[in-house]
Amino acid sequence: MTNYHYNAPLTLKLYIIAGIIFGTYGGRVCPMLETLSTNEIMLHVGVTYSILWFFRHLISNSGNSWCLSNLVRFDVLIGLIFSLPLAIFYNVSYEFPLESNFKILFGMALFGFFSGTILQLYAKLEYFDHWQDNRDASVILSGQRQSMVKQMIMMMSLLLITLTSMLMMVALKDIFWLEHNPERFLDGSGQISVIKEFIYITLVLGGYAGAILVLWTKLMKKILFSQERTLIEVTQGELNKRLPIFEHNELGSMASLTNQMLDSLQSSQDEVKTTRDVAIVSLSALAESRDNETGAHILRTQEYVKALAIELSNVDKYKTLLTPNYIELLYKSAPLHDVGKVGIPDSVLLKPGKLTPEEFEIMKTHPEIGATALSMAEKQLGTSTFLQLAKEISLSHHEKWDGSGYPNQLVGENIPLSGRLMALADVYDALISKRVYKEAFSHEKAVSIILKGKGNHFDPQVVDAFTAIEGRFIEIAAHFQD
């Protein structure tokens, strides 16, 4: 059971409003109370509500869970309790009839219901905002289910019953009063007083009902918007998100069942990801076993690609494509960029010196070899995003922005973004790495070569992203040394 925050300023305001409305009704609206002046009635009601508020303030500050868990019940009860001394006082001192005493009891209990309902809805709104910032994704339903629909029906029924009962009581009372005051009926003042009383009660009850419905609607909108926002995040690939379970009602049950479904879906996806990662590692290890490149080259290039993709995701043009899920796939697929080298003869692949033109033509076939092998795997597995992306990287990472690359001489943005990112990452790592035919270049020299290739070899925006985070490239190269 939730203990809600005690809102002392709001409680005081609601009690002042209730006291003013109740006192105004007795002193200015009700045609029967002619033996008491308005000031006398406002004084009696003011003293009663002051003592009532002081008592409620002490109890609420004590942290009593019974009081703070159901504010409606608490306010109705103390309103009824403190109406008794006021009713007895009027009965003894001013000989109020029984129906007037009953109106005092009913009226203060009614204002307790309205004040408690508003306080509870405000407390729920505050609790929801705090809970949203600190909620635990593992929250499960507990306690007895409270039907939200039944609560709404009960609240509307109570408001209608209250309005009907009050108007019936007023009607019967005013008829009785007019029968015993025929002169007020004849001069027309009695009818005006009755109409004024009906309008006053209707406005007061309507105002409270409207405030309650506004707060209820606001709370429902917050809960539904929170759940909608979480579902949008899930559809965007963030399967670790879970729907908020605020209360044990219809919305809470739906959220709980959805979370169970998401748990099952995430478990299945984790299994698929594990299978994918194993396949990628196996294939990249196969390529590495036949190549002069080291395992560190594979690790560095995938980190470079990820860093470039994250930087480019801040550009409006690429925000839609470079989602966290896509960047993760890009990172996982990058090690397969040279998988096609398994099909290159050892005499060419492992040659320690510079390749002849004929040998280089053979080497240039490795992107297509890799893409063909991955296409065959894709046919066996069916449509697979990671294999499609790996095939795309393998086939296009040697294309150049000006169309002078291979194997298909693609130009500009006809080259897939994944290939453009891989092209820069691959060249940078080749430049800073030692080979049998060259010494390792410094970072500064590698940067100058890449800058010269801006707009001809490399996508200008990818180069801009590289220069913005070149410090990150230095860190990656230092961390994953050969």
C-alpha positions in Angstrom: 0.0 0.0 0.0 1.4 3.4 -1.0 1.8 6.2 1.5 1.3 9.5 -0.4 3.2 12.7 0.3 1.4 15.1 2.6 0.8 18.4 0.8 0.3 20.8 3.6 -0.2 24.0 1.5 -2.8 22.4 -0.8 -4.6 20.9 2.2 -4.8 24.3 3.9 -6.1 25.9 0.7 -8.8 23.2 0.2 -9.9 23.5 3.8 -10.1 27.3 3.5 -12.2 27.0 0.3 -14.5 24.4 1.9 -14.9 26.6 5.0 -15.8 29.7 2.9 -18.2 27.8 0.7 -19.9 26.1 3.7 -20.1 29.3 5.7 -21.3 31.3 2.7 -24.1 28.8 2.2 -25.2 29.0 5.8 -24.9 32.8 6.1 -25.9 34.1 2.6 -27.7 31.3 0.6 -29.8 29.1 2.9 -33.1 30.9 3.4 -33.8 29.1 6.7 -31.0 30.4 8.8 -32.4 33.8 9.7 -31.7 33.6 13.4 -27.9 33.8 12.8 -25.9 36.5 11.2 -23.4 35.8 8.4 -20.5 36.8 10.7 -21.7 34.4 13.4 -21.9 31.5 11.0 -18.6 32.3 9.3 -17.0 32.4 12.8 -18.4 29.1 13.9 -17.5 27.4 10.6 -14.0 29.1 10.6 -13.3 27.8 14.1 -14.5 24.3 13.3 -12.4 24.1 10.1 -9.3 25.6 11.8 -9.4 22.9 14.5 -10.1 20.3 11.9 -7.1 21.4 9.8 -4.8 21.6 12.8 -5.8 18.0 13.9 -5.3 16.7 10.3 -2.0 18.5 10.0 -0.7 16.8 13.2 -1.9 13.3 12.2 -0.5 13.7 8.7 2.9 14.9 9.9 3.1 11.9 12.2 3.5 9.7 9.1 0.5 7.5 10.0 0.2 5.0 7.1 -3.5 4.6 7.6 -4.0 8.3 7.0 -1.6 8.7 4.2 -2.6 5.6 2.2 -6.2 6.6 1.6 -6.7 10.4 1.8 -10.4 10.2 0.7 -11.4 7.9 3.5 -9.4 9.9 6.0 -10.9 13.3 5.0 -14.4 12.0 5.0 -14.0 10.4 8.4 -12.5 13.5 10.2 -15.0 15.8 8.4 -17.8 13.7 9.8 -16.3 13.5 13.3 -15.7 17.3 13.5 -19.2 18.1 12.1 -20.7 16.4 15.2 -19.7 19.1 17.8 -20.9 21.9 15.4 -24.3 20.2 14.9 -24.7 19.6 18.6 -23.7 23.3 19.3 -26.4 24.5 16.9 -28.9 22.1 18.2 -28.4 23.1 21.8 -27.8 26.8 21.4 -30.1 27.7 18.5 -32.5 24.7 18.5 -31.7 23.7 15.0 -34.2 21.0 13.7 -33.0 17.5 13.0 -32.8 18.0 9.2 -30.5 21.0 9.6 -28.2 19.0 11.9 -28.2 16.3 9.3 -27.2 18.8 6.6 -24.2 19.9 8.7 -23.1 16.3 9.0 -23.7 15.5 5.4 -22.2 18.8 4.2 -18.9 18.5 6.1 -18.5 14.8 5.1 -19.1 15.8 1.5 -16.5 18.5 1.6 -14.1 15.9 3.1 -14.8 13.6 0.2 -14.1 16.3 -2.4 -11.0 17.6 -0.6 -9.7 14.1 0.0 -10.2 13.1 -3.6 -8.4 16.2 -5.0 -5.6 15.7 -2.5 -5.2 12.0 -3.4 -5.2 12.7 -7.2 -2.6 15.5 -6.6 -0.5 13.1 -4.5 -0.7 10.4 -7.2 0.5 12.9 -9.8 3.4 13.9 -7.6 4.2 10.3 -6.8 4.0 9.3 -10.5 6.5 12.0 -11.5 8.9 11.0 -8.7 8.4 7.3 -9.5 9.0 7.9 -13.2 12.5 9.3 -12.5 13.4 6.5 -10.1 11.4 3.5 -11.2 12.9 0.1 -11.3 12.4 -1.9 -14.5 11.9 -5.1 -12.5 8.7 -3.8 -10.7 6.0 -6.5 -10.7 2.3 -6.3 -9.6 1.5 -6.9 -6.0 -1.4 -6.6 -3.7 -5.1 -6.7 -4.6 -6.1 -5.5 -8.0 -8.1 -2.2 -8.0 -10.2 -1.7 -11.1 -9.6 1.6 -12.7 -12.9 1.4 -14.5 -14.8 0.6 -11.3 -13.1 3.5 -9.6 -14.2 5.9 -12.3 -17.8 4.5 -12.3 -17.9 4.7 -8.5 -16.6 8.3 -8.6 -19.1 9.4 -11.2 -21.9 7.6 -9.4 -21.1 9.2 -6.1 -21.0 12.7 -7.8 -24.4 12.1 -9.4 -25.9 10.6 -6.2 -24.5 13.5 -4.2 -25.9 16.1 -6.6 -29.3 14.4 -6.7 -29.5 13.9 -2.9 -28.5 17.5 -2.2 -31.0 18.9 -4.6 -33.8 16.7 -3.3 -32.9 17.6 0.3 -32.9 21.3 -0.6 -36.2 21.0 -2.5 -37.9 19.2 0.4 -36.5 21.7 2.9 -37.5 24.7 0.9 -41.0 23.4 0.3 -41.4 23.0 4.0 -40.0 26.4 4.6 -42.3 28.1 2.1 -45.3 26.4 3.6 -44.5 27.9 7.0 -43.6 31.3 5.5 -46.4 32.1 3.1 -45.6 35.8 3.1 -42.2 35.0 1.5 -44.0 33.0 -1.2 -46.5 35.8 -1.9 -44.0 38.6 -2.3 -41.7 36.4 -4.5 -38.6 36.6 -2.3 -39.0 32.9 -1.3 -38.8 31.8 -4.9 -35.7 33.9 -5.5 -34.0 32.4 -2.4 -34.8 28.9 -3.5 -33.5 29.5 -7.1 -30.4 31.1 -5.6 -29.8 28.1 -3.4 -30.2 25.6 -6.3 -27.8 27.6 -8.5 -25.2 27.9 -5.7 -25.3 24.1 -4.9 -25.1 23.2 -8.5 -22.1 25.5 -9.2 -20.2 24.3 -6.1 -20.8 20.6 -6.8 -20.1 21.1 -10.5 -16.8 23.0 -9.7 -15.6 20.2 -7.5 -16.6 17.5 -10.0 -14.8 19.4 -12.8 -11.6 19.7 -10.8 -11.7 16.0 -9.9 -12.2 15.0 -13.5 -9.4 17.3 -14.8 -7.0 15.8 -12.3 -8.1 12.2 -13.1 -7.7 12.9 -16.8 -4.2 14.4 -16.2 -3.1 11.3 -14.3 -4.4 8.9 -17.0 -2.7 10.9 -19.7 0.6 10.8 -17.9 0.4 7.0 -17.4 -0.7 6.4 -21.0 1.9 8.8 -22.5 4.6 7.1 -20.4 3.6 3.7 -21.7 3.3 5.0 -25.3 6.8 6.5 -25.1 8.3 3.3 -23.8 6.6 1.3 -26.6 8.0 3.7 -29.2 11.5 3.2 -27.7 11.0 -0.6 -27.9 9.9 -0.3 -31.6 13.1 1.6 -32.3 15.1 -1.4 -31.1 15.6 -0.6 -27.3 14.3 -4.0 -26.1 15.7 -3.4 -22.6 12.9 -0.9 -22.0 9.9 -1.9 -20.0 6.4 -0.4 -19.6 5.8 1.4 -16.3 3.6 -0.4 -13.8 2.2 2.4 -11.6 -0.8 0.7 -10.0 -2.4 -2.7 -9.9 -5.3 -1.9 -12.3 -6.2 -2.6 -15.9 -3.3 -0.5 -17.2 -0.9 -2.1 -14.8 -2.0 -5.6 -15.8 -1.6 -4.8 -19.5 1.8 -3.3 -18.8 2.9 -6.4 -16.8 1.8 -8.8 -19.6 3.6 -6.6 -22.2 6.7 -6.7 -20.1 6.6 -10.5 -19.9 6.3 -10.6 -23.7 9.2 -8.2 -24.0 11.3 -10.4 -21.7 10.6 -13.4 -23.9 11.4 -11.4 -27.0 14.6 -10.1 -25.6 15.7 -13.6 -24.5 15.0 -14.8 -28.1 16.9 -11.9 -29.6 19.8 -12.4 -27.2 20.1 -16.0 -28.4 20.0 -14.8 -32.1 22.6 -12.1 -31.3 24.9 -14.8 -29.7 24.5 -17.0 -32.8 25.3 -14.0 -35.0 28.3 -13.0 -33.0 29.7 -16.5 -33.1 29.2 -16.6 -36.9 31.0 -13.3 -37.3 33.9 -14.3 -35.1 34.3 -17.6 -36.9 34.2 -16.1 -40.3 36.6 -13.2 -39.4 39.0 -15.7 -37.7 38.9 -17.7 -41.0 39.9 -14.6 -43.0 42.5 -13.6 -40.4 44.1 -17.1 -40.6 44.9 -16.6 -44.3 45.9 -13.0 -44.2 49.0 -11.0 -43.1 46.6 -8.7 -41.2 46.5 -9.2 -37.4 43.5 -9.7 -35.1 44.3 -6.3 -33.7 43.6 -4.8 -37.2 40.1 -6.2 -37.1 39.5 -4.9 -33.6 40.8 -1.4 -34.4 38.8 -1.0 -37.6 35.5 -2.0 -36.0 36.2 0.5 -33.2 37.0 3.2 -35.8 33.8 2.5 -37.7 31.8 2.7 -34.6 33.4 6.0 -33.5 32.8 7.6 -36.9 29.1 6.3 -37.0 28.4 7.8 -33.6 29.9 11.1 -34.6 27.9 11.2 -37.9 24.7 10.3 -36.1 24.7 13.9 -34.8 24.2 15.1 -38.4 20.5 15.5 -39.3 21.0 13.8 -42.6 22.1 10.5 -40.9 20.0 10.5 -37.7 17.3 8.3 -39.1 19.8 5.7 -40.4 22.4 5.7 -37.7 20.3 4.5 -34.8 21.9 2.7 -31.8 20.7 -0.6 -33.2 22.2 0.1 -36.7 25.5 1.2 -35.2 25.7 -2.0 -33.2 25.1 -4.0 -36.3 27.7 -2.0 -38.1 30.2 -2.6 -35.3 29.5 -6.3 -35.3 29.7 -6.7 -39.1 32.9 -4.6 -39.7 35.3 -7.6 -39.0 33.9 -9.3 -42.1 35.1 -6.5 -44.5 38.0 -8.7 -45.8 36.4 -12.1 -45.5 36.7 -12.4 -49.3 40.5 -12.7 -49.0 40.0 -16.4 -48.2 39.5 -16.9 -51.9 42.8 -15.1 -53.0 45.7 -17.5 -53.8 48.6 -17.5 -51.2 51.0 -16.4 -53.9 49.2 -13.1 -54.1 47.7 -12.7 -50.6 51.0 -13.5 -48.8 53.4 -11.9 -51.2 55.9 -9.9 -49.1 56.6 -7.3 -51.8 54.6 -5.0 -54.1 52.0 -6.7 -56.3 52.3 -6.7 -60.0 49.3 -5.2 -62.0 48.1 -8.7 -62.8 48.4 -9.8 -59.1 46.6 -6.6 -58.0 43.7 -7.4 -60.4 43.4 -10.7 -58.6 43.5 -9.0 -55.2 40.7 -6.6 -56.4 38.4 -9.6 -56.6 38.2 -10.1 -52.8 35.3 -7.8 -52.2 33.1 -9.7 -54.6 34.3 -13.1 -53.3 33.3 -12.0 -49.8 29.9 -10.6 -50.9 29.2 -13.8 -52.8 30.1 -16.0 -49.8 27.9 -13.9 -47.5 25.0 -14.0 -50.0 25.1 -17.8 -50.0 25.0 -17.7 -46.2 22.1 -15.2 -46.3 20.1 -17.5 -48.6 20.5 -20.3 -46.1 19.5 -18.2 -43.1 16.9 -16.2 -44.9 16.7 -12.4 -44.7 19.3 -11.3 -42.1 20.1 -7.7 -41.4 23.6 -8.4 -40.1 24.6 -10.5 -43.1 23.2 -7.9 -45.5 25.2 -5.2 -43.8 28.3 -7.4 -43.8 27.9 -8.1 -47.5 27.5 -4.4 -48.2 30.7 -3.5 -46.3 32.6 -6.3 -48.0 31.6 -5.3 -51.5 31.9 -1.5 -51.1 34.8 -0.7 -48.8 37.3 -0.2 -51.6 35.0 2.1 -53.6 36.1 5.7 -53.9 34.0 8.9 -53.7 35.1 10.0 -57.2 34.3 6.7 -58.8 37.9 5.4 -59.2 37.5 2.5 -56.7 36.6 -1.1 -57.2 34.9 -3.4 -57.9 31.9 -1.4 -59.3 33.3 2.1 -59.6 30.5 3.6 -57.6 30.4 7.4 -57.2 29.5 9.6 -54.2 26.4 8.6 -52.2 25.8 5.6 -54.5 28.4 4.0 -52.2 26.6 2.7 -49.1 27.4 4.7 -46.0 28.8 1.5 -44.3 31.3 1.1 -47.1 32.3 4.8 -46.9 33.0 4.5 -43.2 34.9 1.3 -43.6 37.0 2.8 -46.4 38.4 5.5 -44.1 38.9 3.2 -41.1 40.7 0.6 -43.3 43.0 3.1 -44.9 43.9 4.9 -41.6 44.8 1.6 -40.0 46.9 0.5 -43.0 48.8 3.8 -42.8 49.6 3.7 -39.1 50.5 -0.1 -39.2 53.9 -1.6 -40.1 53.9 -3.8 -43.2 56.6 -5.9 -44.8 56.7 -3.4 -47.6 56.6 -0.2 -45.4 57.1 1.3 -42.0 54.3 2.6 -39.9 53.3 6.2 -40.5 52.7 8.7 -37.7 49.1 9.7 -36.9 49.8 13.2 -38.3 51.0 11.8 -41.6 48.0 9.5 -41.8 45.7 12.5 -41.2 47.4 14.6 -43.9 47.0 11.7 -46.4 43.3 11.3 -45.5 42.7 15.0 -45.8 44.3 14.9 -49.3 41.8 12.2 -50.2 38.8 14.2 -49.1 36.4 14.5 -52.0 38.2 12.0 -54.2 38.9 8.9 -52.2 36.7 9.6 -49.1 33.3 11.0 -48.4 33.9 14.7 -47.3 31.4 14.3 -44.4 33.1 11.2 -43.2 36.5 13.0 -43.3 35.0 15.8 -41.3 33.7 13.3 -38.7 37.2 11.8 -38.6 39.0 15.1 -38.0 36.4 15.9 -35.2 37.3 12.8 -33.3 40.9 12.0 -34.4 41.9 11.9 -30.7 39.5 8.9 -30.3 41.4 7.2 -33.2 44.7 7.7 -31.4 43.2 6.1 -28.2 41.9 3.1 -30.1 45.2 2.5 -31.9 47.0 2.7 -28.6 44.6 0.3 -26.9 44.6 -2.3 -29.6 48.2 -2.5 -30.5 49.6 -5.4 -32.6 
